[in-house]
C-alpha cells in the first residue's frame, strides 16, 4: 500500500466515525441523509451484503488483476467516484481533493453540475480525464453551454441524470435549512464553532459556491432567491426527446444514471447510448423503491451484451464492489465512502480511501480465486 494509507482507519466505518466528529451536524446530516425515513438508503447496502460469493480453493490460480477497461480507457480498479453535489459544504475543497486523487489513482471522477468546483478546475486537476454529470436545464441554451464547456475541457464521458425527476423530501435538510452558504441559525453557528478544523478550512477555501453554474447565476441573490433560481433553472425529469437532443450533440460516451427497469434500459439502448448506471441517488429520492443491486443480475443477463451496465448507490467497501461486479455490473461507483475519507483525513483522505478499497477488493479476489474483474459473475451464488 502506498504512503497515503493510514492504518488507524482501515475501514469505511472508521472513516465515517472520524468524519462525524470533525463536521458540523448539518454538514454530516447532508452527507448521511436520505429521504423520508431513510429506508431505501439502508436497504441499498443491506441488499448488496446479502449477495454471496463462491470461492474455489483448489483451482490453479495465477493471481488477480484489478485493471478494467471502460469505454476504451483502462482504469486501475473497477470503481470510481460518484457525482456529489455540495461537496465543498461537507469539507472544504473536497471536490478538488477527490478529483486529483482519482487522477493519481487512475480511477474515474465524476463532477456534478452542482459541485463546488468548476468544469475547468477539475479538467486542470485531471488533465481532462474526468466525467461530467448533467442536471438537465430547462433552457436548451444553458444545456448547450454546459456541454460545450465539458467538451472543451476534454471530458469524454457525459452522464445525464434520470433518478431525480423531482426535488426530494429530506427531513434533515429541511430542519437544517440547508443552502449554499448554510443558513446562519443559532443552531448551525454553534455547530460550526464546535468544529474549528472545518470552520478554518472554509475560511481558507472561501464560501462554497456552485462554481460550474456561477457564470449563469444573477449576482446579489440572497439564500432564498438562490434556491428559487436553481429550482427554476433545472428540469429534473428526463425524457426520450431530451436524451435524443443530447445524443445528437454529444460526440463522446453518453451514459444515463438512474436506470433500474427493463423498460428504461430498452429505451436507452434504442437511443444509441453507451452505458447505464443503475442508481437510486444513494437512497435520497424514493424511500419505497427497491435497492439498486436487486435488478442488476436480470439487467445484466438481458442487456449486458448490448450496453455497458454499471451500479451506484449503497456501495461502501471493497467487498461491496465485489458483490456488485458478481451480480453483473461492469463497474461500481461510490460517493459517501470517499466523502468519509476526505472529511476524516482532509487532503490525504481521497488517496487513503482509494488505496484501501483497492486492497480490500484485491483480498476478495485472491480469496475466491478470481483472476480478472470480468470473472466475478462466475463466483455469484444465485438464489
Secondary structure, DSSP 8 states (H G I E B T S, - for coil): --TT--TT--SHHHHHHHHHHHS-HHHHHHHH--STT-HHHHHHHHHHTT--B---SSS-----B--EEETTEEESSSEEE---TTHHHHSTTHHHHHHHHHHHHT--BEEETT-SS-HHHHHHHHTT--EEEE--BSSHHHHHHHHHHHHHTT--EEEEE-S-SS----HHHHHHT--SS----HHHHHHHHT-HHHHHHHHHH-S---TTTGGGS-TT--HHHHHHHHHHHB-----HHHHHHHHHH--SEEEEE---SHHHHHHHHHTT-SEEEE--GGGTS-TTS--TTTTHHHHHHHHTTTSEEEEESS--SHHHHHHHHHTT-S-EEESHHHHHHHHHHGGGHHHHHHHHHHHHHHHHHHHHT--BGGGGGGGB---
